Amino acid sequence: METVKLTIDDKTVEVPRGTTINKAASQLGIDIPTLCWMELHDLNIENRPAGCRICVVEVTGSRTLVASCVAKAAEGMKVYTQTERVRLARRSILEMLAATVDLSEAPDILAFIEEYGADVQRFPQAERR
């Protein structure tokens, strides 16, 4: 089995080729937030891979943030999960989600909103149809 070695938050891990960044991080005990498992508003990964983007991370050399639930670990990759850029992106994503998701049905999103200091009033609540 071919493996790749990468660094996540200054910790090195070796994983089978094809492993996502998120799974590699979990092997190091690093928790990257995800909402892929949710069925609210088609956030479920089976319907829209990387649809919510809450799991974004910063990869050295990448111009954009990367969705760790679908991005594959690569040899020599350096990943950072809690930079200011990452935290600001997650906060913005949560603020947009708060406008479209019934938060009373999504306690995990509420926990993330609190953790990242998201302003649930930033965007008006979408009208339900």
Steps between C-alpha positions, in 0.01 A plus 500: 500500500639837397502771767558876517648700785362845579500753782183630663534774760871417530432129568612238248283211391535225241179380334401283204495689168145621435425585865323832545666777700215478750558128564875554527438775757273274703784245524700772677209584732440829317131576469396687186133601509273332246132511414514243218287256695210745531192453289374855554473694175707250300819546702540123491823403319319243287302784343764774492861407575668786688173693480515670838875587496519517880796261490727738307870496584802693382754307292841655446534603136127494428343828394163405647381321810440128447198289604668233713210253465580444131860618449751215497813503712817535292866429565666789684176696536486754785151563635379748760157462655466805727662799328328839515405460132338161569313622808364807315384283209324258735331788681370642169379157389313456827339841467370408155379160623314669786295686239389179327484228765246469780744523790251341740552179298879535489660506846842413355492809281413706810807361674719601204338845492597550862853362449573728203311806626270511198235773485173319423335837424754599232281368217120509515329166556384355170124478460378140518295378206 
